[in-house]
């Protein structure tokens, strides 16, 4: 599922491959809230991203953990292509520093 719309000031969409690993099945309100916050901020900044639902297939959860380098990583995990940008805490720090595009490796 691809969300958000490229704004005129956004870069060519072929160069943007931000992926957010998330889950539609969680018993954790914290995880659900964190996922929503990441999506809300990226939507608000007009950043196009792809959602990858790890609940659809257990291999996607393993892929997320291998790519992040953390065997216990929880969603949301954010990538640009194959490069791991970080998890929720890293994202929040980038938002506070007004460095989201840099965090996402878009600049």
C-alpha positions, 0 to 999 in steps of 0.5 A: 500500500502506497500512501501520501502524495508527492508534492511539487517540491518533492524529489523524483519518486524513483529516487524515493523508496522510504519503507515503513515496516508496521503491523496491523495486528498488535496487542500493544497500544504503544506500538499502534500509537508509535506507528500512527505518529510516524505515518501522521508526521510523514503525511504532514510533511508530504513524504511518500512511503510504502507500508509493509505489514509484517502481520501478513507474513512472518517472513516480513517480520524476520526481514525487518529484523535482519535488515535492521540488525536487531533480532528483537526489533519491533515496528515501526522500523523505517528504511530508505531502500535497503538502508535502515534509517531507524525505529520510532525513537530515532524518528522522534529525535529527527522530528525534534531536530527538524531533520526528518528528510536527513534521517530518511536519507532523502537529502 
